[in-house]
Amino acid sequence: MEEAILIDLFSLPAILQNNIQGLLCNTLETIEKCSSIPAPFVYVMCCQVQGSERKGEQDSLLPALRDFQSLKKRLEVVRALTTAAALYTIKQRLDEKDISTIKIILPTLRKELMKVYIDHLFTPVYQFEFEDLQVPSDCNNLQITEPQSEGQTLSTQDVALIQSEIQMYLESLPSLKGELTILKSSLIPDDIFLHGFTTRTGGISYIPALSSCNLFSSSKRRDPQVVVKENLRRLANAAGFNPETFHRVKTDHANAVYIMGKTEPDSYDGIVTDQKGVTIAAPGADCIPVLFADPVRKACGAAHSGWKGTLLGVSMATVNAMVSEYGCNVKDILVVLGPSVGPCCYKLPHESAKEFHRIDPKCVRHFDSATPYIDIRRATRILLESGGILPENIQDDSVTDQNQNITFCTACHPEKFYSHFRDGTNFGTQIGFISIKD
């Protein structure tokens, strides 16, 4: 059964505008009769006339609302200038209550439009059911004709207008949890490369575990792709790169590397390029976002290194790709490990810990326990040095100067970073990014 009901009165045909109270009363009466106890949350979505007084608008619907006592505190009227703004406001209310099942009661002619809004503003976490808005008996003689048949898709132009409306609304929202902050390494020369590691502040993601500069969307989380895209746009503006030429690795927790310009694999945890103006990136929410820069050959790379990828050697695979594709000398390559879970917090089962113990016993703390603490950063450094990277060309948590350190423990700093280990399945994601300046 639905946990919430949305009544869409946003864009009624002109012939129904004068009977909005009748429509609402008719619909609420049906909801009240059919709903179990307690009643579901009900949201009425209406258009706000620009420049009008909100209180006066609200008062116009009061006669239709005051008789429905069983709904009372569970009923809210949401007015906005656009459908995108109204629907996004309602999404926030749903997320506050952790509601995922919603029935939408709306005019048939709005159904295909609403589906486009939902596809953009929601993820598969939510389940929607549609029901036609029933016209009161005194309106039955109005003979409302529908401009499009059931199931008919919208034109490309209509979809583009909806996308533009959503984008404009999201761009108008204020940043949350402070200013957008980018951490930079002193090891990578900024006259050749643009780079940085993001933190969790300065975006528009409002769900607590994802707030606020979440940079990854999935079918299992509540942050839609349009919100992540807006966060990325704000990051690009602050950092100075073009979001249209941005490429993030398609993580598989393995060691495949994508050479930009060649056929892109279905999944890969490393990416390298020598193209100017292209920004490449690796995500991290405990896993290490690793950046690579060769100022001599002017090539760069990014890798996502979790415990599996670390054991599989994804960092050296990225180095080897730069050497083989761009003629880099391994001794010229600079490597920076970004914010990631530290050995203070990260645990693995004993069988997995054995693999790190083989790399170096110092990579494992309390080895005899069922779940030892693991140092994936130290393991990464050892594997890089074994592959020929100079020790002084690696920046990680061995940096003692706190003004220079950027390899913070993500689990220890909830105000700065996302952490899968700390936050569970509905976690946010930060990134490390790099590009070659024009």
PyMOL commands that set and color helices and strands:
alter all, ss='L'
color gray80, all
select helices_A, chain A and resi 14-17+20-34+54-65+72-74+83-96+108-121+137-142+156-172+225-239+243-245+307-312+314-326+330-332+350-359+361-363+376-386+391-393+420-423
alter helices_A, ss='H'
color red, helices_A
select strands_A, chain A and resi 4-8+41-47+75-80+101-106+127-132+182-183+193-198+246-248+257-259+270-273+279-284+288-294+299-305+334-337+364-365+373-374+394-395+430-436
alter strands_A, ss='S'
color yellow, strands_A
deselect
rebuild
show_as cartoon
